[in-house]
Amino acid sequence: MQLLEEIFKEQKPQYSADLKLRIQRAFSWFNKANSLDQDLDLQFLSFWICLNALYQQEAEQTDNAQCLNAFLTAIVIKDQYRKIETFISGQYRQCVISLLENKYLTQSYWDYQNKIIPLEVCQQQLQQDQSNIRAAFEQQNITQILQSLFARFYMLNKQIINGGSSYQSDMNRKPLNESCTLLNRLLPIFMLIVLENTDIIRFPKPYYPMQQFS
């Protein structure tokens, strides 16, 4: 991360004011997350804020999931050195698979628990989801793998933010630990790809620009 910050400082004059603001905010939350290694709940949330600072359009009418998937697609397309593919296929592969196989981080499971869909539909959706993930690994479809992984992160974030889990609950220690481990390594890759492709990956003006409060 230190090397990434040095690259940013050296090339800072060539970046737009809006991009500089996004990167600085992302850096601040990433660094905060790494100071919270004894508090997985708050560490995960800080990593998630870092991600939001990097890509989020922030307008109220924005579909967050759709916006995130579009960002992930752009990141994979511009990953010319295939850093993400190497990461997913390397030593963290099992950690990625563990999260992807966690049914408690799927919408289908909770829709069934809340009687929105019957058990049969839930099982079908879970089976189809796993079938799609296996196919993505076989075909090395990094975009689909990444989108499925971040859908798990997204669900975990919703559970915490909406009060759907207790602070430091034993129930979600494993997925939280896995998520923090992966985000700690993926987010710097994302930020580097963004800095390498500032003329290609377009970001809208921040919804909350820098303001001096009096």
Secondary structure, DSSP 8 states (H G I E B T S, - for coil): -HHHHHHHHHHGGGS-HHHHHHHHHHHHHHHHHTT-TT-HHHHHHHHHHHHHHHH----TT--HHHHHHHHHHHHHHT-TT-HHHHHHHTTTHHHHHHHHT-GGGSHHHHHHHTTSS-HHHHHHHHHHHHHHHHHHHHTT-HHHHHHHHHHHHHHHHHHHHTT-S-TT-GGGHHHHHHHHHHHHHHHHHHHHHHHHTTTTS-----SS------
